[in-house]
Amino acid sequence: MLFDIARLRMAIRGLRALPPQLGSLAPFAATGPWRQPACLVECGQALQEPAAEPALASHTDGKELRLWNVAGGYCASLRIGGAPEPFVLQASADWSHVRTTCRAASAADGLALSDFIMISFIYSAARHDTVLLHASSVAVGGEAVVFTGPSGIGKSTHSRLWLSHVAGARLLNDDQPALRLIPGGVMVCGTPWSGKTPCYRNEQARLKAVFRMEQAGENKAVRLSRAEAFCALIDMTSLMRHDRASFALISQTVAGIASRIDAYTLRNRPDASAVALARALSGL
């Protein structure tokens, strides 16, 4: 199976069909001539967790993720709910080749594979000037804006306001759009990962502005310096901070985005005048 995400190709081997947990990948099925994938994921491999202590362990939403730095790359395991064994992944140092025990044989197995594919995309894409950002993105024609900030700050609410008040506006992604550096600018791309909103558009648009959202009693925008823009973006970027190689690559891409795109803190009420202010600043 071949997929194109943010103009990067992913190949997945070892599955006969996409399981329900990977249904969001369907709009990204690749067409056109073969080209070398940025990442190859091989499923159904015989792997085990290393015996050593992991470099990272985290617990989120009933999942335990553990990560090891191993010779030639990385190893990760994911324990989900009552699954009897952890699901394991091994990746090359540049994440271009990933092997996993997952085969989508159960609901937990499919969920683990979905998470591993997302992780594989994040770190292989880092080698291609592309980052995944915790944000909501709206496009109008061939141009787009992104609204970023912590969960619950109003990103999705502001996107819905654009859909209501801006003719031709469409939601590009509501949780994890990809930003990619290109000659002369930045593209924002839809991805298979859109949080609670089922929005899986295999589309790209030129990024015009970034808005860091803040709730307030009035609508006011404050332009960020390049350094402030970098900090605002890196805080919302998916990365493993302890992995120096990936951190350096992602930081370099974020710095490039911050140097090319105007960014603002948007102190706002959830109303049409906030949309008008953001539109005036972005030129959409």
Secondary structure, DSSP 8 states (H G I E B T S, - for coil): -EEEETTEEEEEES-SS--GGGGGGGGGB--SS----SEEEE-S------SS--SEEEEETTEEEEEEEETTEEEEEEEETT-SS-EEEEEETTSSEEEES----SHHHHHHHHHHHHHHHHHHHGGGTEEEBSEEEEEETTEEEEEE-STTSSHHHHHHHHHHHSTTEEEEESS--EEEEETTEEEEE--S--TTS------EEEEEEEEEEEE-SS-EEEE--HHHHHHHHHTTB---TT-HHHHHHHHHHHHHHHHHSEEEEEEE-SSHHHHHHHHHHHT-
